[in-house]
Amino acid sequence: MSFLRKFSVRSFDWTLLITVLLLVATGLAAIYSVDLSRGGQLVFFKKQLLAAAIGLGLLFAASLTQYTFFRSYAKFFYLFSLLLLVAVFFVGTSIRGAKSWFVFGNFSFQPLEFAKIGVIFILAYIVHNFGRRFERPLFFVGTGVCVGLVMLAIIMERDLGSSIIIGLIWLGVMLLVGARPTHLLTFLAGGLVFAVIAWFFLLHSYQRDRILTFVHPERDSLGSGYNATQAIIAVGAGKWFGRGLGFGSQSQLRFLPEAQTDFIFSVIAEELGLAGVAALVILFSIMLWRLTTIARKGSDDFATVTVSGIAILFFTQFFVNVSANIGLLPITGVTLPFVSYGGSSLVINLFLIGVAESMIEKRY
């Protein structure tokens, strides 16, 4: 059986593709600006440009694949993602305190990004095969265990933010399919118990400091609260139209740590101002609108849940990252999709856009 489909201009969402390309271009411009303050090598920019090229190749490859391929191999994607998460715990490399990277020479790969694919596919697969009997406890517990294993593996690798994103994908899908309220209340109660256990036994000291500093910003403004303080200063300094690309003092003078990843939103806000931020929000809104449109027209439950899961992933990452940059949420290390520096993230996100494109029915 061939899993390839014939390309059709009318079976491709060009609005979605153009919007995503504009987001990638915005990220490249911001990363280029950050790179200027680090000499003329443009290391981050060159790597991100290469990742964009690879990701676009995967996007078009995925879009030309019958979506039944992803449905048939959903369990493989999930099990392989779990295998990668376990393997990186033993043979991975620690970067910025998180042992969640495979390093190959000058390149690195973060398997938790692949785990997002596995989680979305396995949830869609279970929903598709459960016969719409979503009120059964087995459905709720089964999906929870599948996602919980991934979350636990990511927490063990000291990446709380990504674990939260995975959990929110699961919660979003449960709300989408109409899981029973009693099950959701049970989940919330279990989440509170887990949060208490995590606070005392799973979270590292720097993670607890981030949360405490969020609650009391004045607690350590030059220590654990330094990043959040500098991000807010950068956002406020941009005013209406910003200081100009490459002229942001917070990023160019390196007051803003990890400006190319966690705080790329602050860089854009400072250098392009409210106008740049508004354009960014509009682009993300258009992307989410197109994804939800594709999901509503899905030919079966697998297609609908897969594209919905992709939309939930991008929305939660966008919301958590922006909220952390403006002081509404603690800093958790969640990056801005398509915009922040990170080859693994960009490649996987572009691949997911291709998966969404493959779910569009042919229209002749």
TORKE-32826 format. One record per residue (C-alpha): x, y, z; residue number from 1; residue in one letter. Coordinates in Angstrom, 3 decimals, always signed. Each point is the difference from the previous one (the first is absolute). Last residue first. Layout:
<atoms>
> X; Y; Z; NUM; A
...
</atoms>
This chain:
<atoms>
> -10.543; +18.914; -7.248; 364; Y
> +0.027; +0.075; +3.771; 363; R
> +2.302; -2.414; +1.782; 362; K
> -0.676; -0.325; +3.721; 361; E
> +2.253; +1.948; +2.316; 360; I
> +1.658; -2.290; +2.561; 359; M
> +3.346; +0.134; -1.829; 358; S
> +0.192; +3.736; +0.699; 357; E
> -0.189; -0.710; +3.749; 356; A
> +2.891; -2.466; -0.327; 355; V
> +1.984; +2.642; -1.903; 354; G
> -0.625; +2.455; +2.839; 353; I
> +1.238; -2.703; +2.358; 352; L
> +3.221; -0.306; -2.025; 351; F
> +0.495; +3.756; +0.331; 350; L
> -0.323; -0.307; +3.776; 349; N
> +2.404; -2.954; +0.109; 348; I
> +2.692; +1.818; -1.996; 347; V
> -0.411; +3.223; +1.986; 346; L
> +0.158; -1.735; +3.382; 345; S
> +3.049; -2.075; -0.822; 344; S
> +1.817; +3.006; -1.504; 343; G
> -0.537; +2.326; +2.928; 342; G
> -0.046; +3.774; -0.091; 341; Y
> -3.414; +1.432; +0.819; 340; S
> -2.390; +1.041; -2.775; 339; V
> -1.651; -3.127; -1.448; 338; F
> -1.645; -0.762; +3.366; 337; P
> +0.999; +2.327; +2.895; 336; L
> +2.065; -1.898; +2.575; 335; T
> -1.000; -1.525; +3.338; 334; V
> +2.824; +0.407; +2.533; 333; G
> -2.301; +0.096; +3.020; 332; T
> +0.033; +3.675; +0.973; 331; I
> -2.868; +0.592; +2.417; 330; P
> -3.246; +1.390; -1.452; 329; L
> -1.449; +3.503; -0.476; 328; L
> +3.387; +1.747; -0.012; 327; G
> +0.071; +1.320; -3.555; 326; I
> +2.482; -2.544; -1.358; 325; N
> -1.584; -2.860; +1.975; 324; A
> -3.423; +0.779; -1.484; 323; S
> +1.499; +0.070; -3.500; 322; V
> +1.599; -3.427; +0.442; 321; N
> -3.011; -1.648; +1.688; 320; V
> -2.509; +1.348; -2.542; 319; F
> +2.081; -0.842; -3.080; 318; F
> +0.836; -3.472; +1.297; 317; Q
> -3.654; -0.629; +0.889; 316; T
> -1.223; +1.206; -3.397; 315; F
> +2.560; -1.996; -1.994; 314; F
> -0.751; -3.258; +1.820; 313; L
> -3.776; +0.529; -0.048; 312; I
> +0.097; +0.575; -3.765; 311; A
> +2.031; -3.186; -0.518; 310; I
> -2.419; -1.915; +2.216; 309; G
> -2.933; +1.323; -2.029; 308; S
> +1.749; -1.152; -3.178; 307; V
> +0.441; -3.500; +1.435; 306; T
> -3.448; -0.087; +1.605; 305; V
> -1.815; +0.812; -3.241; 304; T
> +2.103; -2.295; -2.178; 303; A
> -0.366; -2.954; +2.362; 302; F
> -3.711; +0.629; +0.481; 301; D
> -0.722; -0.270; -3.709; 300; D
> -0.095; +2.082; -3.204; 299; S
> +1.107; +3.141; +1.799; 298; G
> -1.965; +3.134; -0.963; 297; K
> -0.048; +1.419; +3.533; 296; R
> +3.721; -0.720; +0.371; 295; A
> +0.881; +1.859; -3.216; 294; I
> -1.882; +3.072; +1.256; 293; T
> +1.673; -0.302; +3.399; 292; T
> +3.400; +0.008; -1.717; 291; L
> -0.889; +3.011; -2.145; 290; R
> -1.163; +2.001; +3.016; 289; W
> +3.104; -0.987; +1.975; 288; L
> +2.254; +1.294; -2.782; 287; M
> -2.012; +3.214; -0.349; 286; I
> +0.218; +0.628; +3.755; 285; S
> +3.758; -0.659; +0.003; 284; F
> +0.464; +2.534; -2.801; 283; L
> -2.193; +2.563; +1.746; 282; I
> +1.938; -0.398; +3.265; 281; V
> +3.300; +0.564; -1.825; 280; L
> -1.352; +3.078; -1.792; 279; A
> -1.175; +1.413; +3.330; 278; A
> +3.435; -0.647; +1.526; 277; V
> +1.696; +1.812; -2.883; 276; G
> -2.307; +3.001; +0.320; 275; A
> +0.415; +0.011; +3.778; 274; L
> +3.719; +0.501; -0.444; 273; G
> +2.263; -1.393; -2.712; 272; L
> +3.310; -0.042; +1.902; 271; E
> -1.238; -0.299; +3.578; 270; E
> -3.039; -2.200; -0.674; 269; A
> +1.945; -2.205; -2.414; 268; I
> +2.782; -0.538; +2.532; 267; V
> -2.559; -0.638; +2.746; 266; S
> -1.648; -2.661; -2.166; 265; F
> +3.409; -1.610; -0.552; 264; I
> +0.218; -0.511; +3.762; 263; F
> +0.090; -3.784; +0.390; 262; D
> +2.178; -0.580; -3.072; 261; T
> +2.146; +2.685; -1.673; 260; Q
> +0.079; +2.304; +3.030; 259; A
> +1.358; -2.772; +2.228; 258; E
> +0.939; +2.636; +2.581; 257; P
> -1.224; +3.600; -0.515; 256; L
> +2.594; +2.469; +1.249; 255; F
> +2.112; -1.100; -2.937; 254; R
> +0.894; +3.494; -1.267; 253; L
> -1.731; -0.739; -3.314; 252; Q
> -2.974; -1.718; +1.667; 251; S
> -0.897; +2.614; +2.599; 250; Q
> +1.264; +2.921; -2.090; 249; S
> -2.191; -0.775; -2.995; 248; G
> +1.649; +1.503; -3.071; 247; F
> +0.311; -3.021; -2.295; 246; G
> -3.464; +0.435; -1.494; 245; L
> -1.257; +3.441; +0.950; 244; G
> -0.742; +1.636; +3.344; 243; R
> -3.629; -1.060; +0.039; 242; G
> -3.101; +1.286; -1.778; 241; F
> -2.466; +0.740; +2.803; 240; W
> +1.983; -0.404; +3.241; 239; K
> +2.969; -2.391; -0.308; 238; G
> +1.366; +0.739; +3.475; 237; A
> -2.947; -1.671; +1.735; 236; G
> +0.724; -3.401; -1.512; 235; V
> +3.712; +0.282; +0.780; 234; A
> -0.633; +0.992; +3.632; 233; I
> -2.398; -2.937; +0.389; 232; I
> +2.626; -2.394; -1.350; 231; A
> +2.684; +1.462; +2.279; 230; Q
> -2.139; -0.585; +3.097; 229; T
> -0.916; -3.540; -1.012; 228; A
> +3.641; -0.919; -0.574; 227; N
> +1.197; +1.549; +3.269; 226; Y
> -2.569; -1.682; +2.255; 225; G
> +2.226; -2.907; +0.988; 224; S
> +2.843; +2.375; +0.883; 223; G
> -0.004; +3.782; -0.319; 222; L
> -3.740; +0.431; +0.650; 221; S
> +0.041; -2.510; +2.861; 220; D
> -3.171; +0.282; +2.124; 219; R
> -1.330; +3.143; -1.659; 218; E
> -1.928; -2.078; -2.503; 217; P
> -1.947; -1.850; +2.771; 216; H
> -2.351; -2.513; -1.651; 215; V
> +2.182; -0.235; -3.116; 214; F
> +3.112; -0.160; +2.194; 213; T
> -1.473; -2.956; +1.873; 212; L
> -0.714; -1.791; -3.277; 211; I
> +3.453; +0.638; -1.418; 210; R
> +1.640; -0.988; +3.290; 209; D
> -1.848; -3.324; -0.011; 208; R
> +1.444; -0.721; -3.435; 207; Q
> +3.505; +1.009; +1.127; 206; Y
> -0.268; -2.365; +2.987; 205; S
> -0.933; -2.997; -2.115; 204; H
> -3.544; -1.248; -0.197; 203; L
> -0.671; -3.696; +0.544; 202; L
> -0.202; -0.694; +3.753; 201; F
> -1.489; +2.910; +1.963; 200; F
> -1.721; +2.048; -2.703; 199; W
> -0.732; -3.074; -2.111; 198; A
> -1.924; -1.661; +2.828; 197; I
> -2.105; +3.132; +0.507; 196; V
> -0.598; +0.355; -3.746; 195; A
> -0.929; -3.703; -0.238; 194; F
> -2.682; +0.462; +2.641; 193; V
> -1.336; +3.033; -1.843; 192; L
> +0.031; -1.870; -3.301; 191; G
> -1.853; -2.933; +1.546; 190; G
> -2.760; +2.364; +1.098; 189; A
> -0.075; +1.571; -3.468; 188; L
> -0.142; -3.431; -1.642; 187; F
> -2.830; -1.101; +2.252; 186; T
> -1.834; +3.168; -0.960; 185; L
> +0.596; -0.861; -3.671; 184; L
> -1.354; -3.514; +0.526; 183; H
> -3.087; +1.343; +1.762; 182; T
> -0.534; +2.450; -2.870; 181; P
> -0.225; -2.900; -2.504; 180; R
> +2.281; +0.318; -3.041; 179; A
> -1.488; +2.062; -2.800; 178; G
> +2.275; -0.773; -2.960; 177; V
> +1.482; +3.504; -0.013; 176; L
> +0.327; +0.260; +3.784; 175; L
> +2.041; -3.197; +0.056; 174; M
> +2.070; +1.248; -2.956; 173; V
> +0.823; +3.227; +1.844; 172; G
> +0.950; -1.897; +3.158; 171; L
> +2.374; -2.246; -1.971; 170; W
> +1.620; +2.970; -1.739; 169; I
> +0.214; +1.767; +3.377; 168; L
> +1.937; -2.924; +1.451; 167; G
> +2.528; +0.132; -2.837; 166; I
> +0.434; +3.753; +0.555; 165; I
> +0.546; -0.568; +3.733; 164; I
> +2.721; -2.548; -0.746; 163; S
> +1.667; +2.481; -2.338; 162; S
> +0.152; +2.586; +2.786; 161; G
> +1.285; -2.408; +2.659; 160; L
> +3.095; -0.998; -1.935; 159; D
> +2.279; -1.656; +2.545; 158; R
> +0.625; -3.241; -1.935; 157; E
> -2.016; -1.885; +2.612; 156; M
> -2.834; +2.415; -0.764; 155; I
> +0.176; -1.032; -3.668; 154; I
> -0.234; -3.717; +0.848; 153; A
> -2.919; +0.663; +2.365; 152; L
> -1.866; +1.997; -2.648; 151; M
> +0.455; -2.753; -2.582; 150; V
> -1.280; -2.651; +2.392; 149; L
> -2.914; +2.268; +0.955; 148; G
> -1.089; +0.347; -3.621; 147; V
> -0.546; -3.725; -0.434; 146; C
> -1.372; -0.359; +3.536; 145; V
> -2.496; +2.838; -0.487; 144; G
> -1.175; -1.405; -3.328; 143; T
> -0.744; -3.312; +1.685; 142; G
> -1.548; +1.557; +3.103; 141; V
> -2.488; +2.126; -1.934; 140; F
> -0.857; -2.699; -2.518; 139; F
> -0.264; -2.699; +2.671; 138; L
> -2.293; +2.225; +2.075; 137; P
> -2.645; -0.219; -2.759; 136; R
> -1.652; +3.290; -0.954; 135; E
> +2.030; +0.154; -3.207; 134; F
> -1.904; -2.793; -1.659; 133; R
> +0.438; +1.687; -3.397; 132; R
> +0.994; -3.325; -1.595; 131; G
> +3.322; -0.246; +1.807; 130; F
> +2.127; -0.487; -3.110; 129; N
> +0.086; +3.593; -1.228; 128; H
> +0.417; +1.413; +3.517; 127; V
> +2.878; -2.397; +0.673; 126; I
> +1.724; +0.910; -3.277; 125; Y
> -0.470; +3.747; +0.536; 124; A
> +1.531; -0.269; +3.479; 123; L
> +2.848; -2.137; -1.360; 122; I
> +0.699; +2.460; -2.817; 121; F
> +0.072; +3.109; +2.204; 120; I
> +2.230; -1.681; +2.597; 119; V
> +2.454; -1.379; -2.571; 118; G
> +0.321; +3.319; -1.818; 117; I
> +0.658; +1.826; +3.277; 116; K
> +2.565; -2.703; +0.842; 115; A
> +2.006; +1.087; -3.044; 114; F
> +0.615; +3.327; +1.749; 113; E
> +0.933; -1.905; +3.165; 112; L
> +2.746; -1.618; -2.062; 111; P
> +2.165; +3.155; -0.040; 110; Q
> +2.540; -0.242; -2.807; 109; F
> +3.453; +1.578; -0.118; 108; S
> +2.391; +1.052; -2.720; 107; F
> +3.622; +1.093; +0.105; 106; N
> +1.244; -3.557; +0.524; 105; G
> -3.028; -2.206; +0.615; 104; F
> -1.605; +0.904; +3.330; 103; V
> -3.097; -1.783; +1.289; 102; F
> -1.751; +2.315; +2.421; 101; W
> -2.256; -0.264; +3.050; 100; S
> +2.271; +0.144; +3.025; 99; K
> -1.258; +3.412; +1.125; 98; A
> +2.342; +2.277; +1.975; 97; G
> +0.621; +2.517; -2.778; 96; R
> +1.058; -2.807; -2.342; 95; I
> +0.558; -3.502; +1.391; 94; S
> +0.938; -2.631; -2.586; 93; T
> -1.896; -3.231; -0.592; 92; G
> +1.212; -3.568; +0.498; 91; V
> -2.099; -1.210; +2.935; 90; F
> -2.938; +2.410; +0.157; 89; F
> +0.213; +0.436; -3.764; 88; V
> -0.840; -3.683; -0.437; 87; A
> -3.190; +0.175; +2.064; 86; V
> -1.340; +2.981; -1.937; 85; L
> +1.010; -1.590; -3.316; 84; L
> -1.805; -3.234; +0.872; 83; L
> -3.120; +1.936; +0.976; 82; L
> +0.052; +1.798; -3.361; 81; S
> +0.398; -3.342; -1.780; 80; F
> -2.996; -1.400; +1.868; 79; L
> -2.165; +2.960; -1.010; 78; Y
> +1.062; +0.124; -3.659; 77; F
> -0.439; -3.775; -0.259; 76; F
> -3.469; +0.181; +1.546; 75; K
> -1.024; +2.631; -2.558; 74; A
> +1.260; -2.115; -2.919; 73; Y
> -3.324; -0.781; -1.659; 72; S
> -1.495; +3.403; +0.853; 71; R
> +3.059; +1.849; -1.299; 70; F
> -0.168; -1.999; -3.235; 69; F
> -3.761; +0.586; -0.219; 68; T
> +0.835; +3.693; -0.371; 67; Y
> +1.141; -0.760; -3.542; 66; Q
> +3.400; +1.600; -0.409; 65; T
> +0.567; +2.976; -2.309; 64; L
> -0.416; +2.469; +2.891; 63; S
> +2.574; -1.953; +2.007; 62; A
> +2.628; +0.362; -2.739; 61; A
> -0.842; +3.698; -0.415; 60; F
> +0.470; +0.664; +3.701; 59; L
> +3.064; -2.243; +0.188; 58; L
> +1.755; +2.124; -2.631; 57; G
> -1.154; +3.144; +1.789; 56; L
> +1.510; -1.323; +3.225; 55; G
> +3.349; -0.716; -1.620; 54; I
> +0.163; +3.535; -1.454; 53; A
> -1.135; +1.540; +3.293; 52; A
> +2.612; -2.021; +1.909; 51; A
> +2.709; +1.333; -2.331; 50; L
> -1.200; +3.569; +0.586; 49; L
> -0.056; -0.634; +3.742; 48; Q
> +3.587; -1.230; -0.085; 47; K
> +1.129; +3.025; -2.003; 46; K
> -1.829; +2.457; +2.255; 45; F
> +1.336; -1.487; +3.233; 44; F
> +3.626; +0.087; -1.176; 43; V
> -0.110; +3.491; -1.511; 42; L
> +3.823; +0.098; -0.124; 41; Q
> +0.233; +3.807; +0.082; 40; G
> +0.111; +0.516; +3.726; 39; G
> -2.383; -0.823; +2.847; 38; R
> -2.106; +3.173; -0.031; 37; S
> -0.857; -0.530; -3.645; 36; L
> -1.294; -3.486; +0.833; 35; D
> -2.946; +1.490; +1.885; 34; V
> -1.037; +1.933; -3.108; 33; S
> +0.355; -3.079; -2.195; 32; Y
> -2.158; -1.883; +2.495; 31; I
> -2.688; +2.690; -0.302; 30; A
> +0.101; -0.103; -3.801; 29; A
> -0.066; -3.817; -0.026; 28; L
> -2.982; -0.012; +2.347; 27; G
> -1.918; +2.420; -2.178; 26; T
> +0.812; -2.098; -3.077; 25; A
> -1.291; -3.132; +1.780; 24; V
> -3.226; +1.827; +0.903; 23; L
> -0.369; +1.227; -3.595; 22; L
> +0.523; -3.560; -1.265; 21; L
> -2.705; -1.232; +2.391; 20; V
> -2.453; +2.583; -1.329; 19; T
> +0.838; -0.895; -3.604; 18; I
> -0.595; -3.714; +0.685; 17; L
> -3.295; +0.524; +1.813; 16; L
> -1.317; +2.322; -2.709; 15; T
> +1.129; -2.489; -2.638; 14; W
> -2.204; -2.770; +1.375; 13; D
> +0.672; -2.750; -2.532; 12; F
> -2.643; -2.216; -1.563; 11; S
> -0.752; +2.542; -2.727; 10; R
> +3.570; +0.014; -1.254; 9; V
> -0.089; -3.790; -0.290; 8; S
> +2.920; -2.284; +0.660; 7; F
> -0.693; -3.681; -0.610; 6; K
> +0.020; -2.105; +3.110; 5; R
> +2.664; -2.285; +1.405; 4; L
> -0.834; -2.773; +2.454; 3; F
> +0.103; -2.709; -2.646; 2; S
> -1.395; -3.397; +0.980; 1; M
</atoms>
